[in-house]
Amino acid sequence: MNILLINCSPVRNGATAEIIKTVHSFLERSHQIHNICIDDYEIHYCKGCRSCHQTAKCIQKDDVQTIIAEFEWADSIVCVSPSYWADVPGQFKAFIDRCTPWCNTHEPHEKLSAGKKGYAIALRTGPNMRECHRIIESIEHFYGHMEISPSGNLGLCSIAYKDDVDGRKQEIEAFCDLIQSLT
Ligand SMILES: Cc1cc2nc3c(=O)[nH]c(=O)nc-3n(C[C@H](O)[C@H](O)[C@H](O)COP(=O)(O)O)c2cc1C
């Protein structure tokens, strides 16, 4: 199976990247993995012009199609997102907004191949899991309209820096077991 891991944080070597490393080393034993960081791409903001509602195409030219090609390659997608003000980081939100040509609420719309599974991992510094669930909800809402089946999620509180991930490897690997059992 092909699995795409997305670092939804603009930090390439922070706590989110550390979680992705753990997921990567677990799943690479039996799957092909692509690893991307949202900050490696040029993503312009959606202008809200809605021309994609008529054409299923965006008027802007940047790296969104390149990321979508990674989605198309993948059978499963794992978005790993920190909380930035109790939501996904702006760079990732900008990408979600630009996926409107693929959004299934209007016709015509672009389509990814059917049968993809989506997983979400949210992390935050604070202790309350409700905020992680809010981020997971944003990611799963996105999956739903892209017709990617939300298939599992994990919230990790009390993580500020990458060293905090050390003590959480068991939780992360247990989640990888779930991904493994469903792929
Ligand atoms: C701009 C910004 C906003 C943040 N907002 C929150 C927040 O609202 N709640 C929270 O629990 N942690 C918040 N954090 C902490 C991050 O979620 C946490 O440090 C995470 O581990 C960062 O991962 P990263 O280094 O991979 O980006 C924020 C961090 C930044 C940089």
The ligand as a Tripos MOL2 file, in Angstrom:
@<TRIPOS>MOLECULE
LIG
   31    33     1     0     0
SMALL
NO_CHARGES

@<TRIPOS>ATOM
      1 C1          1.5860   29.9840   16.6410 C.3       1 LIG1
      2 C2          1.3830   28.8820   17.6440 C.ar      1 LIG1
      3 C3          0.1460   28.7290   18.2310 C.ar      1 LIG1
      4 C4         -0.0840   27.6870   19.1410 C.ar      1 LIG1
      5 N1         -1.3250   27.5530   19.7050 N.ar      1 LIG1
      6 C5         -1.5620   26.5300   20.5730 C.ar      1 LIG1
      7 C6         -2.8400   26.3740   21.1670 C.ar      1 LIG1
      8 O1         -3.7910   27.1110   20.8910 O.2       1 LIG1
      9 N2         -3.0220   25.3520   22.0400 N.ar      1 LIG1
     10 C7         -2.0070   24.5000   22.3870 C.ar      1 LIG1
     11 O2         -2.2390   23.5790   23.1810 O.2       1 LIG1
     12 N3         -0.7770   24.6140   21.8330 N.ar      1 LIG1
     13 C8         -0.5260   25.6120   20.9450 C.ar      1 LIG1
     14 N4          0.7220   25.7570   20.3750 N.ar      1 LIG1
     15 C9          1.7740   24.7830   20.7070 C.3       1 LIG1
     16 C10         1.9620   23.7100   19.6160 C.3       1 LIG1
     17 O3          0.7560   23.0370   19.3130 O.3       1 LIG1
     18 C11         2.9700   22.6600   20.0920 C.3       1 LIG1
     19 O4          4.1570   23.3140   20.5380 O.3       1 LIG1
     20 C12         3.3620   21.6710   19.0000 C.3       1 LIG1
     21 O5          4.1890   20.6930   19.5750 O.3       1 LIG1
     22 C13         4.1300   22.3540   17.8780 C.3       1 LIG1
     23 O6          4.5430   21.4040   16.9400 O.3       1 LIG1
     24 P1          5.5770   21.8250   15.7810 P.3       1 LIG1
     25 O7          6.8120   22.2640   16.4570 O.co2     1 LIG1
     26 O8          5.7770   20.5930   14.9780 O.co2     1 LIG1
     27 O9          4.9060   22.9260   14.9870 O.co2     1 LIG1
     28 C14         0.9870   26.7890   19.4740 C.ar      1 LIG1
     29 C15         2.2410   26.9690   18.8740 C.ar      1 LIG1
     30 C16         2.4510   27.9900   17.9680 C.ar      1 LIG1
     31 C17         3.8050   28.1500   17.3180 C.3       1 LIG1
@<TRIPOS>BOND
     1     1     2 1
     2     2     3 ar
     3     2    30 ar
     4     3     4 ar
     5     4     5 ar
     6     4    28 ar
     7     5     6 ar
     8     6     7 ar
     9     6    13 1
    10     7     8 2
    11     7     9 ar
    12     9    10 ar
    13    10    11 2
    14    10    12 ar
    15    12    13 ar
    16    13    14 ar
    17    14    15 1
    18    14    28 ar
    19    15    16 1
    20    16    17 1
    21    16    18 1
    22    18    19 1
    23    18    20 1
    24    20    21 1
    25    20    22 1
    26    22    23 1
    27    23    24 1
    28    24    25 2
    29    24    26 1
    30    24    27 1
    31    28    29 ar
    32    29    30 ar
    33    30    31 1
@<TRIPOS>SUBSTRUCTURE
     1 LIG1         1 GROUP 0 **** ****
